[in-house]
Amino acid sequence: MAKRRNEYISLNDALKEFVTENKLEKGMDKVDVRNAWQNLMGNGVNNYTTQVQLKDDTLYVSLSSAVLRQELSYGKQKIVNMLNEELGKEIIKKIVLR
């Protein structure tokens, strides 16, 4: 049963508490990672991106272009660092390009 509080809390704090109590952080991280990929990579890469999926600490990205996959494979660690910086925490440790 939910706790009833007499003091006022901000909506931001209430939402954070709700996410924490219901153990929704991993699901929120998956959505945040997809959004960060779209924001950082831009339209050129997003046009060839078919799927972005986070499993544990590994990001799986499916691309429809072998040439683009090869180009991105040269800068995997840089992409991981940029995504983690965009997210504000270290969620991704490894990236796999398919």
C-alpha positions in Angstrom: 0.0 0.0 0.0 1.3 3.5 -0.8 2.5 5.7 2.0 0.5 8.9 2.7 2.6 11.9 3.3 1.6 15.1 5.0 4.5 17.3 3.6 4.6 18.6 0.1 7.2 17.3 -2.4 7.9 18.4 -5.9 6.6 16.5 -8.9 10.2 15.7 -10.0 11.0 14.1 -6.6 7.7 12.2 -6.6 8.4 10.7 -10.0 12.0 9.8 -9.1 10.7 8.1 -6.0 8.0 6.2 -8.0 10.6 5.0 -10.5 12.9 3.8 -7.7 10.2 2.1 -5.6 8.8 0.2 -8.6 12.3 -0.7 -9.9 11.8 0.9 -13.3 15.3 2.3 -13.7 16.4 -0.3 -16.3 13.4 0.4 -18.5 13.9 4.1 -18.3 17.6 3.6 -19.2 16.7 1.7 -22.3 14.5 4.5 -23.5 17.1 7.1 -22.6 19.8 5.2 -24.5 17.6 5.1 -27.7 17.0 8.8 -27.5 20.6 9.6 -26.8 21.6 7.5 -29.9 19.2 9.4 -32.1 20.3 12.8 -30.8 24.1 12.2 -31.0 24.3 10.3 -34.3 22.1 12.6 -36.4 20.0 11.8 -39.4 22.8 10.3 -41.5 23.3 7.4 -39.1 19.7 7.2 -38.0 18.5 6.5 -41.5 20.6 3.3 -41.5 19.9 2.3 -37.9 17.3 -0.4 -37.7 17.4 -1.3 -34.0 19.0 0.1 -30.8 18.8 -2.3 -27.8 20.4 -2.2 -24.3 21.1 -5.5 -22.6 22.8 -5.2 -19.2 25.8 -2.9 -19.9 26.1 -3.7 -23.7 24.5 -1.6 -26.4 23.5 -3.6 -29.5 23.0 -1.5 -32.7 21.7 -3.0 -35.9 22.7 -1.1 -39.0 21.5 -1.7 -42.6 24.7 -0.5 -44.1 27.9 -2.6 -43.9 30.0 0.4 -44.9 28.6 2.5 -42.0 29.0 -0.4 -39.6 32.7 -0.6 -40.5 33.2 3.2 -40.2 31.5 3.3 -36.8 33.5 0.3 -35.5 36.7 2.4 -35.7 35.3 4.8 -33.0 33.4 2.4 -30.7 35.0 3.7 -27.5 34.4 7.3 -28.5 30.7 6.6 -29.1 30.4 4.8 -25.8 32.0 7.8 -24.0 29.7 10.3 -25.9 26.6 8.3 -25.0 27.5 8.0 -21.4 28.2 11.7 -21.2 24.8 12.5 -22.8 23.1 10.2 -20.3 24.9 11.7 -17.3 25.9 8.3 -16.0 27.9 5.3 -17.1 25.3 2.9 -18.4 27.1 1.5 -21.5 30.4 -0.3 -21.2 30.5 -2.0 -24.6 28.9 -1.5 -28.0 28.2 -4.2 -30.6 27.4 -3.2 -34.2 25.4 -5.7 -36.2 
